[in-house]
Amino acid sequence: LLRSILFVLGSRGIISHAYTPISPSAAPISPLASPSEVVSSNAIEGTLRQKNAPSSNISPRTSNDVRNPMGRRAFFGRSTAAATSAAAMTLASTTRPRPANAASPVPALGSPAPEFSLPNTRGQTVTLDTLTADGGKWTVLYFYPGAFTSGCTIEARRFQEDLESFRERNSQVVGVSVDSVAKNSEFCSSEGLDYFMLTDEGGKVSKAYGTSLSIPGFGTFSNRQTYIIDPNKNVRWVFVDVESHIPKHSAEVLDKLRQLQQA
């Protein structure tokens, strides 16, 4: 729970933060999760690991960029450990927050995808109808915790690298987070993304898709989950275990998309 709280504090600027890449071997690559798995706060907690090594920013993209995203270290002022410990003790003694939980179940495979109407990073309002009406495309709708965090940056880069392959499969990639339009727009611009992000401030759509995590006292944000939606607006596949193998996630989604289209 402390990791989740620190993540939210950092992503909202309450605690300053830095990103420290670690070796890809530090986290095991796990099989794809079954869509029936229950969403756990462990997935989002995996984006943050405190380290004693000096902090560093995310380096420019390279073709060999396979760093594990779980190197984020929250710190505050000069006394990081002391401040973090004090914050945790204060929270424990005053608010006694409950564990972060998903707000609702993940939609069943084959069921209609929840409708939405959200602003994107291009100044447009996007709905599920507008997405599927564009040439009968499939949609890869991926939810992520926060722009500019290590894991979300790597995930976005991988989707960008595979974007042409997705387009060849008559599909589109769309990201969703609770970040503001301005922050998501800056994120897309800085990473040179050719696909847009949707802003789900308040987490209403995240809740509808079963990807919302709520922390009492700190609000709601999106868990890292991905949905494949067919041209008929039905949920065809859900990836609920993304955190442990982010660098390979885009390739896994593309492979599953091919399987679904050929079935």
C-alpha positions in Angstrom: 0.0 0.0 0.0 2.9 2.4 0.8 4.3 1.9 -2.7 0.9 2.8 -4.2 0.6 5.9 -2.0 4.1 7.0 -2.9 3.3 6.5 -6.6 0.3 8.7 -6.4 2.1 11.3 -4.4 4.9 11.3 -6.9 2.7 11.4 -10.0 0.7 14.3 -8.7 3.8 16.3 -7.7 3.3 16.0 -4.0 6.6 14.2 -3.7 9.3 14.9 -6.3 10.7 11.8 -8.0 13.3 10.4 -10.4 13.5 7.3 -12.4 16.3 4.8 -12.0 16.6 2.0 -14.7 17.7 -1.4 -13.6 18.7 -4.5 -15.4 16.0 -6.4 -17.4 16.9 -9.5 -15.4 15.8 -8.0 -12.2 12.1 -8.9 -13.0 11.0 -12.2 -14.3 8.9 -12.4 -17.5 5.6 -14.0 -16.7 3.1 -15.6 -19.0 0.1 -13.7 -20.2 -2.6 -13.5 -17.6 -5.9 -15.0 -18.1 -8.7 -12.4 -18.7 -10.6 -13.9 -15.7 -7.9 -13.0 -13.2 -8.9 -10.6 -10.5 -7.2 -7.2 -10.8 -4.7 -6.7 -8.0 -3.0 -3.6 -6.7 0.3 -5.5 -7.0 0.4 -4.6 -10.7 0.5 -0.9 -10.1 2.8 -1.3 -7.1 5.3 -3.0 -9.3 6.0 0.4 -11.0 7.9 1.7 -8.0 10.9 0.2 -6.2 13.0 2.2 -3.8 16.7 1.9 -4.5 19.9 3.3 -2.9 21.6 4.0 -6.2 21.8 7.7 -7.4 18.8 8.7 -9.5 18.8 9.4 -13.3 16.3 10.5 -15.9 15.0 8.3 -18.7 17.6 8.3 -21.4 16.7 9.0 -25.1 15.1 6.0 -26.9 17.5 3.5 -28.5 16.9 0.3 -30.4 18.3 -1.7 -27.5 16.1 0.0 -24.9 14.8 -2.9 -22.9 15.1 -1.5 -19.5 12.8 -2.8 -16.8 10.4 0.0 -15.7 10.4 -1.0 -12.1 13.1 1.4 -11.0 11.2 4.4 -9.9 12.4 5.9 -6.6 10.3 8.5 -4.7 12.2 11.0 -2.6 11.5 14.2 -0.8 14.2 16.9 -0.2 17.5 15.8 1.2 16.2 13.3 3.7 14.3 10.9 1.4 14.1 7.9 3.8 13.2 10.0 6.8 10.4 11.9 4.9 9.0 8.8 3.4 9.0 7.0 6.8 7.4 10.0 8.4 4.7 10.2 5.8 3.9 6.5 6.1 3.7 6.8 9.9 1.4 9.8 9.7 -0.9 8.0 7.2 -1.0 4.9 9.3 -1.7 6.7 12.5 -4.3 9.2 11.2 -6.1 7.9 8.1 -5.6 4.1 8.4 -6.3 3.7 4.6 -7.8 0.5 3.3 -6.0 -1.5 0.6 -6.4 -0.2 -2.9 -9.0 -2.1 -4.8 -10.4 -2.3 -8.3 -13.7 -0.3 -8.5 -15.5 -2.9 -10.7 -15.0 -6.2 -12.5 -13.3 -6.4 -15.8 -15.8 -6.7 -18.7 -16.4 -10.3 -19.8 -15.0 -11.5 -23.1 -17.5 -11.1 -25.9 -19.5 -8.5 -23.9 -20.0 -4.9 -25.2 -17.2 -2.6 -24.3 -18.3 0.2 -21.9 -19.2 3.4 -23.8 -17.2 6.6 -23.2 -16.7 10.2 -24.3 -13.3 11.6 -23.5 -11.0 14.4 -24.7 -7.9 13.4 -26.5 -4.5 15.0 -27.0 -5.5 16.4 -30.3 -8.3 18.7 -29.1 -11.1 16.3 -30.0 -13.8 14.4 -28.1 -13.5 10.7 -28.7 -16.2 8.1 -28.2 -16.3 4.3 -28.7 -18.5 4.9 -31.7 -16.0 7.3 -33.4 -13.2 4.8 -32.9 -15.0 1.8 -34.4 -16.7 3.8 -37.2 -13.4 4.6 -38.8 -13.2 1.9 -41.4 -14.4 -0.9 -39.0 -11.1 -0.8 -37.1 -10.1 -2.9 -34.2 -9.0 -0.9 -31.1 -6.2 -1.6 -28.7 -7.3 0.5 -25.7 -4.5 0.5 -23.1 -4.8 2.1 -19.6 -1.7 3.3 -17.9 -1.0 4.9 -14.4 0.8 8.1 -15.3 2.6 9.9 -18.2 6.4 10.3 -17.9 6.8 7.5 -15.4 9.4 4.9 -16.4 7.0 2.0 -17.1 4.5 4.1 -19.0 7.3 5.6 -21.1 8.6 2.2 -22.2 5.1 0.9 -22.8 4.3 3.9 -25.0 7.5 3.6 -27.0 6.9 0.0 -27.7 3.4 0.6 -29.1 4.9 3.4 -31.2 7.6 1.1 -32.6 4.9 -1.5 -33.5 2.4 1.1 -34.7 2.7 0.3 -38.4 2.2 -3.4 -37.7 -1.0 -2.6 -35.8 -2.2 -0.4 -38.7 -1.5 -3.2 -41.2 -3.9 -5.3 -39.1 -6.6 -2.6 -39.5 -6.3 -1.6 -35.8 -5.5 1.5 -33.8 -3.7 2.1 -30.5 -5.3 4.4 -28.0 -3.9 5.2 -24.5 -6.0 6.2 -21.4 -5.0 7.6 -18.1 -6.4 10.0 -15.4 -3.7 12.6 -16.3 -4.8 16.0 -17.6 -5.1 16.7 -21.3 -2.1 19.1 -21.1 0.1 16.4 -19.4 -0.9 13.7 -21.9 -0.3 16.1 -24.8 3.2 16.9 -23.5 3.9 13.2 -23.1 2.8 12.4 -26.7 4.9 15.3 -28.0 8.0 14.5 -26.1 7.9 10.9 -27.1 6.9 11.6 -30.7 3.8 9.4 -30.5 1.7 9.0 -33.7 -1.3 7.9 -31.7 -3.4 9.9 -29.2 -4.1 9.5 -25.5 -7.5 10.0 -23.8 -7.9 11.8 -20.5 -10.1 10.1 -17.9 -10.0 12.7 -15.1 -11.8 11.3 -12.1 -11.4 7.7 -13.4 -15.1 7.2 -14.4 -14.1 5.2 -17.6 -11.3 3.4 -15.8 -13.9 2.2 -13.3 -16.3 1.0 -16.0 -13.5 -1.1 -17.5 -12.4 -2.5 -14.2 -9.0 -1.0 -14.3 -9.4 1.7 -11.7 -7.5 1.6 -8.4 -8.7 3.8 -5.6 -6.6 4.9 -2.6 -8.7 6.6 0.2 -7.5 10.1 0.7 -5.6 10.2 -2.6 -8.1 9.5 -5.3 -8.3 7.2 -8.3 -5.9 6.2 -11.0 -5.7 3.6 -13.8 -4.1 0.2 -13.4 -2.0 -1.0 -16.3 -4.4 -3.1 -18.4 -5.0 -3.5 -22.1 -8.3 -4.3 -24.0 -8.7 -5.5 -27.5 -12.1 -4.3 -28.9 -13.4 -5.5 -32.2 -15.3 -3.4 -34.9 -18.6 -4.4 -33.3 -17.5 -2.8 -30.0 -17.1 -6.1 -28.2 -14.3 -6.8 -25.7 -12.4 -9.7 -27.3 -9.4 -9.9 -25.0 -8.1 -8.4 -21.7 -4.5 -8.2 -20.5 -4.5 -7.8 -16.7 -0.9 -8.8 -16.0 1.1 -6.3 -17.9 3.4 -4.9 -15.2 5.9 -7.8 -15.1 6.7 -7.7 -18.8 6.1 -4.2 -20.1 8.9 -4.3 -22.8 7.2 -7.3 -24.5 3.6 -6.2 -24.0 3.1 -4.5 -27.4 4.4 -7.6 -29.2 2.1 -9.8 -27.2 -0.9 -7.6 -27.9 -0.1 -7.7 -31.7 0.2 -11.5 -31.6 -3.1 -11.9 -29.8 -4.7 -9.5 -32.3 -3.6 -11.6 -35.2 -5.0 -14.7 -33.5 -8.4 -13.1 -32.9 -8.6 -11.8 -36.5 -7.8 -15.2 -37.9 -10.2 -17.1 -35.7 
